[in-house]
Amino acid sequence: MKTNNEDVLAQLAAVIESRKGGDPDASYVARLLSRGPDAILKKVGEEATEVVMAAKDAQHGGDRAKIVGEVADLWFHCMVALAHFGLSPADVVRELERRAGTSGIEEKALRKVRQREQGGV
C-alpha cells in the first residue's frame, strides 16, 4: 500500500512525539528533545548548512543525491523542532496551502505589512 507524503510526515511526527520524555540513552530524538530548544535549533542550523554545502558541491559536479539526503536530515530536525514547540507537519502544510496561488513577492510584502501592524520591525 502506497502512502502519500502527508502520511509519511504524520507517521514520522508520531514517532517523534512518542519519544518525548523517553530515555535519552536509548533514543536520539529523546536525547535531542531533553537538551532543549537551543540544542535542537543548533542542529537545524547545522543541517541547513549541510544542505547548502551539498548543493554547492552538486553545482560543481558533485553528487546531486547528497542534496536529497541532507534535505531529509534538515526536514527531520525541523520536525523535532516543530514537536518541541507543540506544532506538527500538518501546521506547515496548512500554511503552504494558505500561501498557494500567492506570488512570493506578494506574500513577503503582506508579511511585512502584518509585522508593522503588530508593532514589529
C-alpha positions in Angstrom: 0.0 0.0 0.0 1.4 3.3 -1.1 1.3 6.2 1.4 1.1 9.8 0.4 3.7 12.4 1.5 1.5 13.7 4.3 1.1 10.2 5.7 4.9 9.7 5.8 5.3 13.1 7.6 2.4 12.3 10.0 3.9 8.9 10.8 7.3 10.4 11.4 5.8 13.1 13.6 4.0 10.4 15.6 7.3 8.6 16.2 8.9 11.9 17.3 6.0 12.6 19.7 6.4 9.1 21.1 10.0 9.9 22.0 9.1 12.9 24.1 10.1 12.1 27.7 11.8 8.9 26.5 15.2 7.6 27.6 17.9 9.9 26.2 20.3 6.9 26.2 18.0 4.8 24.0 16.7 7.4 21.5 18.4 10.1 19.6 15.2 12.1 19.4 14.6 11.8 23.2 18.2 13.0 23.7 17.8 15.9 21.4 14.5 16.9 23.0 15.9 16.6 26.5 18.7 19.0 25.6 16.1 21.7 24.9 15.4 24.2 22.2 19.0 25.6 21.8 20.4 22.2 21.0 17.5 21.5 18.6 17.9 24.8 16.8 21.6 24.4 16.6 21.1 21.1 14.9 18.6 22.6 12.5 21.2 25.3 11.6 23.9 22.6 11.1 21.7 20.6 8.8 20.7 23.7 6.8 24.4 24.5 6.3 25.0 20.9 5.1 22.2 21.3 2.6 23.9 24.4 1.2 27.3 22.7 1.1 25.8 19.6 -0.8 24.0 21.9 -3.2 27.2 23.9 -3.8 29.1 20.6 -4.4 26.4 19.4 -6.9 26.7 22.8 -8.7 30.3 21.8 -9.4 29.7 18.3 -10.5 29.2 16.6 -7.1 26.5 14.0 -6.3 23.1 15.6 -6.5 21.6 12.7 -4.5 23.5 14.1 -1.5 21.2 17.1 -1.6 18.3 14.8 -1.0 19.9 13.1 2.0 20.9 16.4 3.5 17.4 17.9 3.0 15.9 14.8 4.6 18.1 15.4 7.6 17.1 19.0 7.7 13.4 18.2 7.5 13.7 15.6 10.2 15.4 18.1 12.6 12.8 20.7 11.7 10.1 18.2 12.6 11.9 17.7 16.0 11.8 21.5 16.5 8.1 21.6 15.5 7.3 18.9 18.0 9.2 20.7 20.7 7.1 23.8 20.1 3.8 21.8 20.0 3.5 22.0 16.3 3.2 19.4 13.5 3.9 19.0 9.8 0.2 19.5 9.3 0.6 23.0 10.5 3.3 23.7 7.9 1.2 22.1 5.2 -1.8 24.3 6.1 0.5 27.4 5.9 1.7 26.2 2.4 -1.9 25.7 1.3 -2.8 29.2 2.6 0.0 30.6 0.5 -0.8 28.7 -2.6 -1.7 30.9 -5.5 0.0 33.9 -3.9 3.3 35.1 -5.5 6.3 35.0 -3.3 6.8 38.8 -3.7 3.2 39.4 -2.7 3.5 37.0 0.2 6.6 38.7 1.5 5.0 42.2 1.2 1.9 41.0 3.1 4.1 39.6 5.9 5.9 43.0 6.2 2.5 44.8 6.5 1.3 42.4 9.1 4.5 42.8 11.1 4.2 46.6 11.0 0.5 46.3 12.1 1.6 44.1 15.1 4.2 46.6 16.1 7.2 44.7 14.8 10.0 46.0 12.6 
